Amino acid sequence: MNVRMESDSLGTKEIPADAYYGIQSARALENFAITGYRLNSFMIGSLAMIKKSCAEANIYVGILDPRIGRAIIAAAEEVMEGRFHDQFVVDVIQGGAGTSINMNANEVIANRAIEILGGRKGDYTLVSPNTHVNMSQSTNDVFPTAIRISALKMAAGLEDALRGLLAALEAKSREFDDVLKVGRTHLQDAVPIRLGQEFAAYAKMIARDRVRLKRSLEELQLINMGATATGTGLNCDVNYALVVTRRLREITGLDLIAASDLVDATQNLDALADVSARLKILALSLSKIANDLRLLASGPRAGLAEINLPPVQPGSSIMPGKVNPVIAEVVNQISFQVAGNDLTIGLAVGAGQLELNVMEPVAAYNLLQSIAILTNGINIFTEKCIRGITANRERCKEYLENSIGVITALNPHVGYEQAAALAHEALVTGKTVRELLREKQIFTDEEIDTIFNVKEMTMPGIAGRRLLKTQPLLP
């Protein structure tokens, strides 16, 4: 194989001649064969945006040769456009607080800049990964800034997904507003509720999740570029720190702000933990909705079957005709993964020591994975499940007619004790509440219809017209 020789403080190493990565990336390949996963495109793009901004700032303050700087900027722009992503080869989980990731970006951009200047890859006398591409920087300000930019960029897609889910749930709440059904508490029959009210409650929960997430994401706008190694700004020009943040804001289109305390911003990852916690709450909300839908759609002959989920694939390799709620099931599993990711992030955030948290790579990987799988899962949930749900109106009516829970609607009219006696008789005889009321001629048919009206039983304040009977219902 054609190779080139590269050297570092530990010695020399053969690198594939056509590789844009260099010796430090190659060492990381050997040392951190952990997950088999590489950086996603958002993280690679964020690193390239940072390197471009840094080069522009260093040229501005007069410490980087403009000829070299322009080559670095051009190389970084190509990476931003999607080129050379296959050259980002290091594992997402690694020791070194992300140093291998930062150096992978430095080496790729340096070698491409060398080519732009007419040189051959590996000739770092033209453009050095450390001296030039990493000028005025440390992994300790580059990597956390890249995490924040990536999370904010990815969160825009999650926000779009949540908006679509919320609209679909609200549409179903309106569509099912007239479907009266048995409510259930403790998985036992309870007072009636409208199916539309159940879906409206789901929508309200998701709306709260959107607000919580948006607030927590605002903390990620604070970045620590110019902090260098420990937040003290060693080897960094004061004007550079201001310029690089401004350029990053312009390039990313994000409202990035320089942290007021760079030591704090370099040491602590609590903002990542906060976003992760909000993602976990969202995941739990989605899991609750998925659980409800699986119960309501259970059957179709031996379950509740109050709603119908859209069939998307055959459900069994042995049972013909079986269709499973696979979309709801995958949402549950996504939720479990996000909850597990949150635990990992929490442990990583709490494991920092003194001036740096070296556990950033695992926190970054899990946070970005949570955003990605929630975004994909919510889009699928909306398109392949929520929008296609239909109500089994006859089944809902049948259950309601045979439910003892509706007797609670009699409390304002006959009192609790009389209603309890009637409920007992219904259970013993197997008769419906309507049948017993007609049989005993306690209320007229018109009065019964008034008491068991959809709105009467499911909206506070409607049941103000009491038809209280003074005579006992039972001897």
Beta strands, then each sheet from edge to edge (+ up, - down):
strand 1: 3-8
strand 2: 11-16
strand 3: 180-185
strand 4: 188-194
strand 5: 222-223
strand 6: 257-258
strand 7: 307-308
strand 8: 390-391
sheet 1: 1+ 2-
sheet 2: 3+ 4-
sheet 3: 5+ 6+
sheet 4: 7+ 8-
end
